[in-house]
Amino acid sequence: MFDQFLFKKIDNAQLVVFRIFYGLLVSAECYGAIATGWVRRTLVEPRFTFSFIGFEWLQPLPGNGMYIYFAVMGTLGLLIALGYKYRFSALAFAILWSGVYLMQKSSYNNHYYLLMLLAYIMAFLPANRDASLDAKLNPGLRSQTMYNGVRWVIILQLFIVYTYASVAKLYADWLDFSMIDVLMTSKKDYYIIGELLQQKWVHKIIAIFGISFDLLIVPALLWKPTRKIAFLLSIFFHLFNSIVFQIGIFPYLSLAFTVFFFEPQTIRNIFLKTKTFAPEAKIIIPKTKNMILSVLGIYFLVQIALPLRHHFFKDDVLWTEEGHRLSWRMMLRSRGGRITYKVVNPKTKDTIKIDLDKYLTKKQRRRVTCYPDFIWQFAQHLKKEYAKKGESIQVFVDNKARVNQGSYKQFIDPKVDLANVPWKHFAHNDWILPSPKE
C-alpha cells in the first residue's frame, strides 16, 4: 500500500512550476546579495569569516572573487528556471550555496539552511521534464508525470520545518509576549506601521498567530475545505514577514511551495500552456525502490532528530546556544553582551587587551560578545595569529551576556584558557557558565 502511494504516477505540473519559481528566486537572492552590499559586508570586508567549526578552510575568495561567485550562483538560478542543463545547474548551485552557508555564520539564518536542503532535494528531482529547454532540446526527456512521492518529499520537509518552529515558540518569553516586544522595538521607525507594531495588543496577535500558523498551515493546505483560506493567510503572513523583518526571498519561496498543495490540473491551467493533461494513475515500482526508500528514510530521520539534540545537552539552549542551529528555532531570542579578550604570554606573564575593532567588523563584534562558538573561534584565531610570530599564548575573556530582556550575567568562565580547550560538538562545553535563574 505504501509503495502504491509513493510510486503512483501523477501530473508533474506542481514540480515544474515550482522549479521556475525556485530558480528565479535564488537568482534574485544571489544578484540581490551583490546589489545590496551583503556580499561586501559579509564576505569581502572582514579580515576573516567565522565558518562553521570544522570548516575553517572555507574562507572567501580574494579580491572580487566573491562577487563572481555570487554572480555565477545567480546565473545558475536562471538556468534552473529555464530548465537548461538542469542536473548540472541545480547541483552546482547546491554545492556553491553550501560553501557560502558553511564559510560564514555572522549572518546565519535558518532560511539559508532550508535553501541548502532544498537545493540538494531539487537537484535530484525530475523538475526539467516539461516546460524546459532540456525537454525542448531532447524530446525523449519530455514527460508530464512524476511519482507521487516527489510531491510528498517537499511537503514532509515543510511539515518538519513549520512544526518545530511552532513548538519552539512554546516558552515563557514568547508566551508572555516579551519576545515580540524585543522583535518590534527596532521597527518603531517604520513608515506608517512603526507605531502600530509597538502596541501590546498587536504583540499578542503576532505571538498567537505565529504559533498557530506554523502548527496548522501544512494540514490546512492539505485539506481541501480549508485550502483557500489557508492560502490567503499564507499570503498575509509571508508578506508581513517580508515587510517587517526583511528576510530576503524566504517569504516568496514559502508562497511558491503552495503549488504542491493545489490540484495539478489547477496549477497546469494557470501557469502552463498544456492545459488538458490528466494522467492515468499508473503505479510503476522502480528497480531502485529499496535504495530510494533507504535514502529518504535516513534523510528524514536526521531531519527529525537534529532539532531535538539540544535536549541532550546540559542547561538551556536559549542560554548556551548549543543545539540551536539547524533546529528551526526561528525568531526566539535576542542576545547581547560585553567582552574583553586578554592575551597572556605564559612565560613572561605579559598581558595584552585585544582591540576588537582591529580584527572584526561591527556585525562580527556583536556575535563575539555573546555567542560561545564565536568567542571560542576568535580565541583560536588569536592563537594562530600569535603563533605566526613565534609566540605561544593563552586567551582569557571577561564576558557578560543577556538573552532577550534579561540582565547581564557572567557567560564564559574567565579562568579558562580558550586558546587551549577543544570545542565539543556533541557535549556541553563546561566553560559556558550555568544559565541565570531568572
N, C-alpha and C positions, 0 to 999 in steps of 0.2 A: 504493500500500500504506500509506504514512504517513497519507494523507488518510483512508483507511478506518479506520485505527486511531484517529485523533483524533476523527473525526466520527461514529463509531458511537454509536447511542443505547443508553444503559444506565439502569438503575434509579437514581433520584436520592436514594435513602434516605440514603446516606452524607453528601451535602451538606446535606440538610435537617436531619438530626440534628446535624451539626456546627454549623450556623447557630444552633441553640438553645443548645448548649454555649458557643459563642463569645460570643453576646450576653449570657448570664448571667455569664460570666467577666469580660468587660470591664466590665460593670456593677458587679460586685463589686470590681474593681480601682479604679474611679473613686470609688465611695462609700467604699471602704476607705481610699483616699488621704486623704479628708477625716477619717474617723473616727480614723485612727491618727496624725494630725498631720503626715503627709507634705506635704500642701499648705501647711500653715502654715510648716513648717520650710524648705521648698524654694522656695516662691514668694511667701509673704506677708511673712515676717520679713526677708529680705535687702533691703538698700537697692537693689540691682540684681542681675540674674542674668547669669551667663556663658552667653550664647547661642552657637550655632554661628557661627563667624566669617562675616560677611556677612548675618547675621540679627539684628544688634544692635537693629533697630527692633522686634523681637518682645520685649516686656517684659510682665511680669504686669499684669493689670488691678488698679486701685487698690481700696482698701477690701476689701469682701467679694467682689469680682469673681471671684477665682479659685475661691472656694467654689462660687459659682453656676455657673461654667464647668465644674467637675468634676461638679456635680450634673446639669447638662444632659447631659454625656457619659454619666453613669451611666444616665440616663433613656433616652438613645438606645440604650444597650446592651439595655435591657429591650424596647424597640420592635423591635430586631433579633431578639431571641429570639422575640418574638411574631409576627414577620413582618408588622409593620404599617408602611405607607409605607416599605417596606424599602429601596428605592433611595435615597430621601432620607435615611433614618436612618443607613444604612451609610456613605454618602458624607460626610454631615455629621460623623459620628464620626471618620472617617478624617482629615478636614481639621482638626478640633479637636484630635485626638491629635497630628497633625503639628505644630500650633502649640506644644503643650506640649513635645514632643520637641525642637524646634529652639530654644525660648527658654531652655532650661537644660541645662547639662552637668554640674553639680555632682553630680547623681545619675544620670549616664549609665549605661545598661545595654544590652547587646546585645539583651536581650529586648524592650526598648521599641522598638528599631529593627525587630525582627521583627514586632512587633504593628503598627507603622505600615505595613509592607509588606503584611501580611495584611489590614489594614483596607481598603486600596485594592483588593486582589485580591477580597475578599468583596463589595465594593460593585458589582463588575461581573459577579458570578456569579449565576445564576438560583436563588438559595437560597430564594426565597419562593414557589416554585411548588406547594408542598404543605405541609400542617400549619402554615398561616399564616393570619393574619387577612386578608391581601391576597387569598389564594385563596378564602377564605370569602366575602368581600365582592364579589369579582369572579370568579365561577366560570369564566369564559373564560380566566383566567390559569392555572388548575389544570393541572398536569402531573406525571406520576410518572417522567419521563425527563429525562436530560441528556446532553450529549456526553461521551464517554469522556475527552476532553481536559481537561475541567473537573477531574476527579479527578487527572489527571497533572500539572496545574499545581501543585497543592498538594504532591504527592509530590516533584516535582522541586525545589521550593523547600526542602523539608525535607532532601532529599538534599544540596543545596549547603551548607546550614547545618551539618549534622552532619559532613559530610566535611571541611570546612575547620576545624571545631572540633577534629576528631581530629588532622589533620595539624599544626595549630599547636602541639599538645602535644608533638610530637617534637623537643624541645630539651632542653638539658642540665639545667636546674633542675627540669623535670618528670620526666625520666628518672632522675635521681638521688634523686628523691622529696623534695628540699628545698622545692620549691614547695608540696607537700602539707603539709609541716610548718608553713610560713608560714600557710597557709589554716586549719589546725586549731588553731593556738596560741590564737586568740581564742575557740575553742569549749570551752576547758577547764572552764568553769564550768557547762556544760550539765548538766541533771539526768540522772542515770543514765549517759548515753553520753559525757559530757565526758572522763573519764579514758581511756576506750576509744579515743577519737579522737586521743589523743596517742601511741598505740603505733606503733612503726616498721612492724610487720608490717601494721597496718591501712593505713598510708600507702602501702605497696607495692600492696596490693589496690586501693585507691582509684585510684592512678595507672594501673595496668594496665587496670583495668575501665573507667576513664574514656576511655582511648584506644580500647579495643576496642568499647565500647558505641557511641560516636559513629560509628565507622567502619562497623560492621556492622548497626546496628539497622534501617535502612531496607531493605537487602536481605533481612534475616532476617524482617521483617514481610511483605515481598512474597512470599516463598517459603512456600507453604502448609505443608510439613513442619516448618518452624521457627517458624511464626507464633505459636502459642500460648505456647511458651516465651519467645519474644521479647517478647510482650505482658506476661507475668509479670515478666520482667526490667525492662521499662519501668516497671511499677508500682513495683517496688522502687527503681529508680534515681531516678525523679522524686519519690517520697515521701521518699527520703533527702535529695535536694537541697532539698525544701521544708522539712523539719525542720531540717537542719543549716545551710543558707545563707539560709533565709527570703527567697525571691526572688519573693514575690507569686504571681500566677496562673500563671506560666510553666510550672511542672511539671504543672499540671492542664490547661493548654492543650495541652501536649505529649501528654498522655494522650488528650485529646479528638481529636487528629489521627489516632489509631489507627483511628478508624471508617473511614477511607479505605482501610484495608488488609484489612478483612474483607469477606466477600461481602455485597453489598447486601441480599440476602434475609435474611441473618442479622441485619443491623442493623435492617431493617424489622420482623422478627419480635419483636425485643427492645424496640424503642422506639416503633414506630408502630402505630396501630390497623389500618391496611390491610396485612394480613399475607400476602395471596395474590398480590400483583402480581409478574409476571415478564415484563418487556417483550421484544418481539421485537428482535433485533439489527439494526435498520434503520440504514442509512447515509444520512444526509441532509447533503449538502455545502452550506453556506450561501453566499449570494452574496458575503458579505463575507469569504470564506475567506482571500484574499490579505492583506487588512488585518489579520485576526486573527493569522495566522502571522507577519506582519512585526512587529506589536507584541510578540508573545510572544518572537520571536527576539531583538529588541533588548533587551527586559527581561532575559532570561536571560543574554545576553552581558554586560550590565552587571553582573549578579549574580555571574557567574563572574570578571569582570575586577577588580572593586573589591577583593576580598580579596587580590589579587596585587600591588596597586600599591606596597606598601611595599618590594618588591624593587627598584623603580626609584628609590628614594630612597637617598641616601648614608647609611652607617652602619646600626646595628642598631635595628630598630623597638622593641625592648624598652627601649632607652635613650632614643631620640629621640621616641618615640610617634607619629612621622609615618607615617600609613597604618594606625594601629591601629584606629581606629573604623570601623564598617561592614564589618568583616572577620571577624566570628565568632571573634575571638581572646578566648575566654572563660576567666576564672579562671587567667590565665597569669602575672600578676605583681602584686606589691605594691610600691607606691612610697612613699618618704618623703623629706623634705627640710627644709632650713633656708634662710631667705631674709631679706634686709634690702633694702628699697627706699630709694633715695636720690634725692630730687628736687633738681635743681640749676638755679638761675637763671643762664643763660649770660652775662647782662650783669653781674650783681652778684657772681656766684660763690657766692652764699649756698646752703648745703646743708641740707636737712631730711630726717631719717629718718622714714619713714612708720610710724605705729602701725596695723598691720593690723586690730586689734580695733575701730577706729573705722569701718572700712569693710566688713568681711567677717564672715560667720558662721563658726562653727567648721569646718563642712564645707568652706566655700569657702577658708578659710585652708589646710586640708590640701592642696587642689588647687593653690593658688597657690605652694606651696613646691616642687613637683616636676613639674608638667605645663607644657610650654613654651607651649602656646596660652593657658592661664590666665595665665601670667606675662606674656605679651605683652599680652593683653587688659586686664589690670589696669593696666599701664603706659599704655595708651591711655585708660583711664578716668581716671587721674590727670591726663593731659594735658588732657582735656576739662574736668575739674573746675577746674583752674588757669586754663584759657582763659576760663572764665566770669568769673574775677576779673581778667581782662586780662593774665594772665601767660603768657609762652611759656617752657616748661620743657624740661629733659632728664631722663630717668629711667634710672638705672643700678641693677643689682641685684648683690648678693653672695649667691650661691646655690650650695648643695651638695645633691646628691640621691643616693639609692641605690635600687637595684632588688632586691627580694627580700632575701636575706641578705648582699648585697654591702656594701662600705664606702662611706662618703660621699665623693663626688668632685665637683669643680667641674663644674657643669652648664651654666650660662649665662655667656657671656663678659662679665666685669664692665666691660669698656671700651666696650661697645656701648650706645648710647643707644636704648633700646627704645621710647621715645616717638616716634621719628622714623625707624624702619625699617619697611618694609612686611611683611606676612605673605605668605609664599609658599605657595600651595595645592598647587602641582604640582612643587615643587622643594625641596631641603633648605634649611632656614634656617641659615645659616652661624654665627649667634651661639649655636647649640646646640653646645657643645664635644664633641669626639670621645668615644666611649664608652671607659670604662676597660678596660684589658687584664687582665681577671681570669678 
